[in-house]
Amino acid sequence: MFGRLMPTEGKFFDYFNQHAELCVKGAAEMVAMMTNFDNLEHRVHAIESIEKQADKVTHITIDMLHKTFITPLDRDDIHRLIVRMDDILDLLEDAAQTVSLYDIKNTTPEAQRLAELCLASTEKVKLAVGLLHNMDNSRQVLEICTEIDRLEADADHVFRAAMSKLFREEPDVRNLIKYKAIYEILETVTDRCEDVANILQAIIVENA
């Protein structure tokens, strides 16, 4: 019986890696969107498609969690990790749809920078998650988590500066509302990446 169950352990890490890769792809599409609005609808569709793929990975992971007798990590940790990772792509989809629904016509340097920080954060999440299968990688995982925290702090700084500039310089209230919404969502993406880092740190402490 255990011989049949044990091989499923590794699949959790495979699904974590698949999801992390999709987070990076979604963030890369967001950078492209915030850089150039020429292919806006294509970018929105691409991010929506990536988010749906990630949803499937999340559902498979949770379903497997319910069916697996022996898990490589604490069940609550597995659930929290995959759900929080899924939040990253949910927010990226929200940002893409907001740009489309609000009919935003132009990007800003601040939006571009926040999108770049989202991408950098998801890339670090991918690196950290990719090392999680082996607790010998604990130190590296913790170092990457520190880098994710730093990126989140950078995003906070960019966000505050962007909001200050927006309220001082944007004469059109409608544009102010639109850009405020985008800035808030993109900054929150880095918050969710930091949440993932916190979960990873807790897993390391519990298992290393």
N, C-alpha and C positions, 0 to 999 in steps of 0.2 A: 504493500500500500504506500509506504513512505517513498519507495523507489519511484512510483509514478508521480507523486506530488512534488518531490524536490526539484525536478527540472523546471517547474513553473516559476521558481524563485527568480531566475534570471530574466524572465519576461517582464517583470516589473521595471527593471532597469532599462530594458529595451524600449518600453513604452515611455518612460521618462525621457529617454534620449530622442525618441521620435517627436514627442511633444515640444521639447526644447528646440529642436531643429525648426519646427513650424513657427515657434515664437520668433526666431531669428528671421525667417522668411517674411513673416508679417511685418516685423519692424523695418526690414529692408524695403518693403513696398511702401511703408509709411514715409521713409526718408525720400524715396523717389517721388512720392506724391507731394511732399512739402517742398521739394526742390523745383518741380515743374508740374503745372496744372494742365498741360496739354492733353495728357491721357488720363484725365481724372476718373472717368467712369470705368475705364479698364482697371485702374488701380483699386478702386472701390470693390469691383467684382472680384479681383484677385485676393484682396484681404478677406472678403466674405467667404470665399472658397477655402482659404487657408484656415479660417476660424472654424468652419464646418468640419474640416479634416481633424482639427485638434479636438473638437467636441467628441468625435468618434473615438479617438485615442483615450480621452478621459473616461468615456462610458465603458469602454472595453476594460480599462484598468480597474475601475470600481467594480465592475461585474466580476472580474477575475479575483479581486480582493474578497468578495463574498463567497467565492467558491473554493478558495485555496486554504488548505488546513495549515500549512507551514509557510510563513512569509519571511522574507529576508530582513525586513524592518518592522517596527511596531505598526500595527494596522492603522492607528490614528495618524501616524506620521506619513504613511503612504497616501492616505486619503487627503490629508491637508496639503501635501506637496503637489499632487496632481491637480487638485481643485484650485490652488493658488496660482499655479502655472497657467491654468485655463483662464483665470481672471485677466492675465496679461493680454491674451489675444481677444478676449471679450472687449477690453478697453480699446485696443487698436481698431477693432471693428467699429466701436462707437465713434472713435475719432474720424474714421473714414466716412461713415455715414453722416456725421455731423457736417463735415465739409461739403458733402453732396446736398444734403437737405437744406442747409443754410445758404446754399448757392454762393459759397465763398469764391471769389474770383482771383485773388492774389495771395501769394504766400508772404511770409515775413522772415527776416533773419532769425528771430526768436523761435518761431515755429520750426524752422529748419534745425536749429541747434537742439531744441528739445527732442525732435525726432531722432537726431544723431545720438543723443544720450540714451534714448530708448533702445536703439540698435546696439549700442555699446553694452548696455546693461543686459540685454537678452543674450548677447554673445558670451558674456561672463557667466550667465546662468547656464548656458549650454555647456561651457567648460566645466563648471562645478558639478553639474548633474552627471556629466560623462565620467567623472572620477569617483562617483558615489559607490559604485559596485565593490570597491576595494577600500577597506578602512586604513590600509597602508597609505592611502592618498589623503589622509585626514588633514595634514598640515597644508597641502596645496589647496584643498577645498576651503579651509578657513581663510587662507590668504586671498583667494578669489572672492570670498564673501566680503572681506574687508574692502576690496576694490568695488564691489557692487554698492556697498554703503557709501563709498566716496562719490560714485557716479550719481547716486540719489541726492547727495548733498549739493553736487554741482547743478543738478536739475532744479533743486530748490532755489538756488541763487539765480539761475537763468529765469525761472518763473517769476520770482519777485521783481527782478529788473524789468521783465517783459510787461508785467502788470502795471508797474509804475509808469513806464513809457506809454503804455496804452491809454491810461487815464489822463496823462498830461498832454498827449499829442494827437489823439484820435478825435476829430471833430464830429464824426458821424456815430451817433449812439448805436445804430444798428450794427455797424462794423465792430464797435467796441464789444457788444454782446457776443457777436460771432467769434471773435478772436479770443475773448476771455474763456469761452467754452472750450475751444481747441487747446489753449494753453493748459487749462485745468486737467483735461483728460490726459494729455501727453505727460504732464508731470506725475499724474497718478499712476501711469504705467511704470515709472521708475520706482514708485512706492511699492507696487506689487512685486517688482523684481527684488526689492529689499526684503519684502515679506518672505519670498522664497529663500533668500540668503539666510534669514533668521531661522527658518525651518531646517535648512541644511546644517546650520551651526548646532542646533539642538540635536539633530540626528547624530552628528559627530560626537557630541558630548556623551550621548547615551550609549553609543556603540563602539567608540574607538578604544 
